[in-house]
Amino acid sequence: MGKDMEVGGPRDVAKDYQDPPPSPLFDAEELGQWSFYRALIAEFIATLLFLYITVLTVIGYKSQSDTTAGGDECGGVGILGIAWAFGGMIFILVYCTAGISGRNDAGGHINPAVTFGLFLARKLSLVRATLYMVAQCLGAICGVGLVKAFQSAYYNRYGGGANEVAAGYSKGTGLGAEIIGTFVLVYTVFSATDPKRSARDSHVPVLAPLPIGFAVFMVHLATIPVTGTGINPARSLGAAVIYNNKKAWDDHWIFWVGPFIGAAIAAIYHQYILRAGFVKAFGSFKSSSNL
């Protein structure tokens, strides 16, 4: 907690700011609130739509660029278009679903790694975090299921949008790509939704979906050739369940371990280094020890 003094233009403007209290580890009250279940439904639907559009884009590109089936090698949207599909859908869905929540959580996660990072920062309770992840995974499975239903002729032929470590790369390289990529995403989420910045700059919460979507876009550009870009365990799980291929399952652990490690590092970096959590905690300890 602290008070911030801002200097702007010819006059000094003072703004008081207090960090919101951390969410309780377990909050039984929220289980009886409609806002809690509304948020779960929003996470389910958003993740379903995210997987439906993005995996359909991947399948469509592969079918259009398959020269053995009469396609054009330069046809389709290309890797750039796939990256735009993932980043653009995150921008749209975060914009639509953010704020459908309660307490300190802004909602609109659409990603268990994001939920995990925010849970470590005490932005939401363990119950909410766990059920968000369940809703996201179920939404992802249903979204990819719709893709297979509508594109049954192409789905298995073109890999089902499943994440795998590409030929020529080791599993360690794939894991590192997932850790760093998820760090970029979750760090951006923390920065874009920082309540201190929102209190100081009114435009920050309005623009939050834009940098988050761009982070997803940029990470996909970098890591599609390596792992197909996971950075979202629900996205990887949904595709793996519906595609159900041995190679996808062999590599699947990478797309959970990597994103969770990356999310944890981002949470620690933002909360305890940039926001000086360690310093504040140490200061509180010194103050109490002097009493």
SEFI-637394 format. One record per atom (N, C-alpha, C): residue in one letter; y, z, x. Coordinates in pm, whole numbers, plus 50000, padded with zeros to 5 digits. Example, Ala and Ser with C-alpha at 12.3 -4.5 7.8 and 13.67 -1.06 7.14 Angstrom:
# SEFI-637394
A494315078051319;A495505078051230;A496705078051320;S497755070851285;S498945071451367;S500035078751290;
***
This chain:
# SEFI-637394
M498815000050084;M500005000050000;M501245000050087;G502254993950041;G503464994050120;G504594987650044;K505764988950100;K506954982950040;K507424971850131;D507684960050077;D508144948750155;D509614946350127;M510364943550232;M511774940250220;M511934925650260;E512534917750175;E512724903650203;E514204900850222;V514494891750314;V515854887450337;V515954873050296;G516844869950207;G516964856350158;G518414852350141;G518834841550212;G520174836350197;G521224846350241;P522384846250176;P523474855050215;P523274869450172;R522334871950079;R522134885450030;R520734890150058;D520584902750082;D519264908550101;D518644911549964;V517414907249949;V516694909549824;V515484918149854;A515364929449789;A514244938449812;A513244937249698;K511994936449735;K510934935949635;K509884946249670;D509544954249572;D508474963849593;D507134957149565;Y506164960349646;Y504844954749624;Y503804965449654;Q502834966449566;Q501714975449588;Q500424967749569;D499494969549664;D498184963249650;D497484968749526;P496864960049446;P496114965149331;P494964973749379;P494564983649302;P493464992349345;P492164984449353;P491264988049443;P489984980849453;P489154982649327;S488404972249296;S487524973049180;S486404983049208;P485974990349106;P484854999649126;P483574991949157;L482664998449227;L481404991949260;L480624988849132;F480624998149040;F479954995848912;F480875000648801;D481184991548709;D482084994848599;D481354992148468;A480845002648408;A480065001148284;A480934996248169;E482234999248174;E483124995548063;E483194980448045;E483184972948154;E483374958548141;E482194951748070;L481034958348067;L479894952647996;L480124952147845;G481084959847797;G481394959647654;G482644951847622;Q483164944247717;Q484394936647696;Q484094921747682;W484744915647582;W484554901347561;W485054893247680;S486104897847749;S486644890447863;S485594888647973;F484694898347986;F483644897548087;F482684886048055;Y482254885147931;Y481314874647892;Y482004861047884;R483264861047849;R484034848647850;R484104843047992;A484294851848090;A484334847548230;A482984841948275;L481894848248231;L480564843148266;L480334829248208;I480744827348083;I480594814148020;I481424803848095;A482644807648133;A483514798448206;A482904794548340;E482304804148412;E481664801048540;E480474791648520;F479694794148415;F478534785748386;F478964771348357;I479914769648266;I480344756248226;I481024749048342;A481864756148417;A482574749848528;A481604745048635;T480594753148667;T479624748948769;T478754737548719;L478414737848590;L477654726648531;L478444713648546;L479714713748508;L480534701648517;L480724697148662;F480884706948751;F481064703948892;F479854696448947;L478654701548921;L477444695048972;L477194681748903;Y477474680948774;Y477244668348702;Y478074657048763;I479354659248779;I480244648648829;I479944645448975;T479794655649059;T479664653149203;T478314647049239;V477224652349184;V475904646649216;V475784632549159;L476354630249042;L476344616748985;L477104607149074;T478184611949135;T478944603549229;T478104600149352;V477384610049404;V476524607749520;V475444597449488;I474754599249375;I473684590049336;I474254575949314;G475394575249248;G476014562249222;G476384554949350;Y476934562349447;Y477304556049574;Y476064550649646;K474994558649651;K473794554349722;K473154542149656;S473184541549524;S472594530049455;S473434517549475;Q474744519049478;Q475634507449494;Q475644502149637;S475324510649734;S475364506249874;S473974503449930;D472944503749845;D471574501249889;D471334486249896;T471324480850017;T471164466350035;T469764461549998;T468774470450003;T467404466449968;T467224464449819;A468194469549741;A468124468149595;A469244459349542;G469784450849628;G470834441649585;G472234447349592;G472384458849653;G473704464749665;G474474459649785;D475704463849795;D476584459849904;D476734471650000;E476534469350129;E476624480150227;E477974487150222;C478994479850185;C480344485650173;C480694488750029;G479714488449941;G479974491049800;G480074505749770;G480504508749650;G480614522749609;G481844529549667;V481924542349643;V483124549849681;V483124554049827;G481964553949892;G481884558050032;G481964573150048;I481854577650173;I481914592050202;I483254597650162;L484324589950182;L485654594550143;L485714597149993;G485124588249916;G485124590049771;G484294601949727;I483174604149795;I482344615949763;I483124628749791;A483794629049907;A484594640849941;A485694643149838;W486314632249791;W487344633549688;W486754638749557;A485534634449525;A484894639049401;A484694654149405;F484184659249518;F483954673649529;F485284681249530;G486224676849613;G487514683749620;G488314682749491;G488284670849431;G489034668849307;G488474676949192;M487154677849182;M486574685849075;M486854700749093;I486834705449217;I487194719449240;I488644721849200;F489534712849236;F490934714249196;F491054715149043;I490394706048973;I490474705748827;I489894718348765;L488704722248812;L488004733448749;L488624746948783;V489134748448904;V489844760848937;V491104761948853;Y491794750748837;Y493004750548753;Y492664754548609;C491534749548558;C491174752148418;C490634766248395;T489934771848493;T489224784448469;T489854796548537;A490744794648632;A491364806148697;A492134814348594;G492034827348604;G492734836148510;G491874840548394;I490694834248378;I489794838348270;I488914849548325;S489484861048339;S488764872248398;S489534884948369;G489274895248449;G489944907948430;G490104915148561;R490854925948561;R491114934248678;R491724925948791;N491164927448914;N491764920849029;N491294906549048;D490264902448976;D489634889648998;D490354878548922;A490654867648992;A491374856548929;A490434847248853;G489134848148879;G488194839248812;G488204825448872;G487394816548815;G487334802848865;G486704801749002;H485594808949026;H484954808649158;H484114796049176;I483184793449083;I482334781549083;I481474780949210;N481264792349275;N480594792349405;N480174806649438;P478874809449454;P478444822949489;P479024828149620;A479304819249715;A479894823649841;A481304828949820;V482074822349735;V483414827249702;V483314840749632;T482404841649537;T482204854249466;T481814865449563;F480924862449657;F480474872249754;F481634876849843;G482464867649887;G483604871249970;G484584880149895;L484854876849770;L485784884949690;L485184898549657;F483854899049642;F483204911849621;F483354920849744;L483174915249863;L483334923049985;L484754928450000;A485714920949945;A487104925349949;A487444934649833;R486454938149755;R486604947349641;R487534941649533;K487444928449515;K488224922049409;K487484921949276;L486184924549280;L485394925249158;L484194934249182;S483634939149072;S482544948849081;S481234942049117;L480254950049153;L478924944849186;L478284938149065;V478434944148948;V477854938248827;V478474924648798;R479784923948805;R480474911248779;R480074900748883;A480034904749010;A479684895349116;A478264890049097;T477334898949066;T475934894849049;T475774885148932;L476394888448819;L476244879848701;L477024866848714;Y478134867048788;Y478814854448820;Y477874845148895;M477184850548996;M476284842249076;M475144836748991;V474614844848902;V473554840248813;V474064828948724;A475254830848665;A475834820548578;A476094807748655;Q476584808848778;Q476854797048860;Q475574789448893;C474534796748929;C473264790248964;C472644783348842;L472684790048728;L472154783948606;L472964771648567;G474284772448579;G475134760948549;G474834749248641;A474614752248771;A474314741648867;A473004734748833;I471984742448800;I470674736748765;I470804727848641;C471534732548542;C471714724548420;C472534711948448;G473554713048534;G474374701448567;G473574690548636;V472744694448734;V471914684548803;V470824679348709;G470334687948621;G469354683448521;G469914672248434;L471184673248397;L471814662648319;L471894649648397;V472204650948528;V472254638948613;V470904632048613;K469824639648632;K468484633648635;K468144627348500;A468554633948391;A468264628548258;A468964615148235;F470214614048284;F470984601748261;F470714590948365;Q470244594948485;Q470014585348593;Q468584586448644;S467634587148553;S466234589248592;S465714578148683;A466224566148669;A465734554948750;A466174556148896;Y467294562948920;Y467834563749055;Y467704577549118;Y467524587849037;Y467674601549087;Y466754604549206;N465454603349189;N464524606449297;N464604596249411;R464864583649376;R464924573149478;R466014575749580;Y467134581749534;Y468274583749624;Y468534598349658;G467474606249657;G467544619649714;G468034630649624;G468394627649500;G468764637949405;G469984646149440;G470784641549536;G471964649249575;G471644662049647;A470384663549694;A469974676049759;A470534677049900;N470834689149942;N471324691650078;N470164692850175;E470254685750284;E469284686450392;E470024684650524;V469474690250631;V470024687850764;V469664673550804;A470674665650839;A470454651550869;A469654649750997;A468974638551006;A468204635251126;A469134634851247;G468664640551357;G469464640951478;G470224653851497;Y470234662451395;Y470914675451403;Y469864686551392;S470084697151467;S469184708551462;S469544717551344;K468624726451309;K468914735951202;K470054745251243;G470154748451371;G471264756751419;G472604750151399;T472644737051425;T473894729551403;T474244729451255;G473234727351171;G473474727451027;G473974740950980;L473374751751031;L473814765150995;L475244767551039;G475574763551160;G476944765251209;G477954757551125;A477584745251085;A478474737251000;A478724744050867;E477684750150810;E477834757050682;E478674769850696;I478494776950806;I479284789150828;I480764785750841;I481084776150927;I482494772750950;I483114766450826;G482364757450760;G482904751050640;G483204760950530;T482294770650510;T482524780750407;T483654790150446;F483774793050575;F484894801250621;F486224794550583;V486334781650608;V487564774450573;V487854775650424;L486824773650342;L487014774350197;L487424788250152;V486664798450190;V486914811950140;V488214817550197;Y488544814350320;Y489834818250378;Y490974812150297;T490804799650257;T491824793050174;T491944799950038;V490804803649979;V490824810649850;V491594823749862;F491314831549965;F492024844249985;F493524841950002;S493884832150081;S495294829550108;S496024824449983;A495344815649908;A495984809649790;A496104819349674;T495254829649671;T495274839249559;T495774853049602;D496334854049720;D496824866849772;D497904872449679;P497684884149616;P498684889549523;P500014892949591;K499984896049719;K501224898949790;K502084886449801;R501464875249833;R502214862549839;R502684858449700;S501854861149599;S502224857549462;S503444865449417;A503514878149457;A504664886449420;A505934881749490;R505784876449610;R506944872249689;R507384858149654;D506424849049634;D506714834949609;D506084830949477;S506884828449376;S506354825849242;S505544813049234;H505754803649327;H505044790949321;H503614791849372;V503284802549446;V501964803549509;V500824803449407;P500844811949302;P499724811649207;P499624798549130;V500744791749109;V500714779049037;V500024768349119;L500254768549250;L499704758349339;L498314761749393;A497794773549362;A496534778149423;A495384768149413;P495164761449298;P494024752049293;P494144740449391;L495364736649428;L495544725049514;L495014727349655;P495424737849727;P494854739849861;P493354742749858;I492864749149753;I491424751649744;I490664738549732;G491154729649647;G490524716449634;G490604708449763;F491754709249832;F491904701949958;F490974707650065;A490764720750064;A489844726750160;A488434721250141;V488004720350015;V486684714749986;V486614700050031;F487664692550004;F487734678450044;F487614676850195;M488394684550271;M488394683250416;M487064687450477;V486474698250425;V485174702650478;V484114692050451;H484144685750335;H483164675250306;H483324663450401;L484534659650432;L484734648750527;L484054651850660;A484144664350703;A483614668150834;A482104669950834;T481544675150725;T480134679450731;T479164671650644;I479624661950567;I478674653550493;I477654646950587;P478064641850705;P477064635750794;P476074645850852;V476374658750848;V475514668850911;V474534674750811;T475034679850700;T474184686750601;T474344681250460;G475184671150442;G475514666950307;G476544676250244;T476924686550318;T477884696850280;T477394705350164;G477014717450197;G476674727250094;G477894735650062;I478164745450146;I479244755350133;I479294761749994;N478244759649918;N478154764749782;N476674766249748;P476134778449759;P474694780349735;P474224775449597;A475074776749495;A474674772049362;A474504756949361;R475414749949428;R475314735249436;R474004731149504;S473664738049614;S472434734849688;S471194738649607;L471234750049539;L470084754449461;L469834745149343;G470884741549271;G470724732849156;G470054719649192;A470524713649303;A469934700849345;A468504702749394;A468234713749466;A466894716049519;A465884718549406;V466284726049305;V465374729049194;V464994716449118;I465964708049088;I465684696149008;I465004685249092;Y465424683549217;Y464804673549304;Y463424678049351;N463324690749389;N462054697249422;N461284689749531;N461974687149642;N461374680249755;N461134690149869;K460044688449945;K459694697950050;K460794699250155;K461374688050198;K462414688550302;K463624696350253;A463984694550127;A465124701850071;A464844716850071;W463624720750037;W463294734950035;W463154740550176;D462664732550271;D462534737250410;D463894740950469;D464914733450435;D466264735850488;D467094744950398;H466534748750285;H467354755050181;H467974768350225;W467274775950308;W467804788950351;W469154787550421;I469354776150488;I470614773850559;I471784774150462;F471564769350341;F472644767750245;F472904780450163;W472194791050197;W472514804450147;W473034813250260;V472314813450370;V472694822050482;V474034817750540;G474204804650565;G475454799750623;G476674803050538;P476684799150409;P477844802350325;P478124817250312;F477094825550303;F477334839950289;F477924845850418;I477454841250533;I478034845850659;I479494841250670;G479734828550639;G481104823350645;G482034830650551;A481564833750431;A482374840950334;A482684855150381;A481684861750441;A481904875350490;A482924875550603;I482834865950695;I483794865150805;I485194862750752;A485324853850654;A486634850850596;A487224863150528;A486384870650455;A486864882750387;A487344893150487;I486574895150593;I486974904950696;I488254900450766;Y488314887750801;Y489494882550871;Y490764884050788;H490674880150660;H491884880650576;H492264894850541;Q491304902850497;Q491624916150447;Q491934926150557;Y491204925550667;Y491314936050767;Y492104932250892;I492344919250910;I493164915051023;I494514909850974;L494524899550893;L495804894150844;L496534903950754;R495794910650666;R496414920450577;R496384934650635;A495974935750759;A496024948350835;A495264959650767;G494114956350710;G493324966650645;G492854977450740;F492474973450863;F492034983250961;F493164992850997;V494374987151014;V495524995251052;V495885004950941;K495875000150815;K496205008750702;K495175019950687;A493895016450702;A492845026550689;A492975037050800;F493275032550922;F493415041751033;F494645050651013;G495725044650958;G496935052550931;G496695063050826;S495915059450721;S495585069250617;S494735080550673;F493795076850764;F492935087050825;F493765096650910;K494715091350987;K495535099851072;K496395109350988;S496925103650875;S497785111850789;S496995123350729;S495755120450683;S494955130950622;S494485141250723;S494245136850848;S493765146050949;S494875155450997;N496155151750974;N497275160151016;N497645170650912;L496995169750795;L497315179350689;L496735193050720;
***
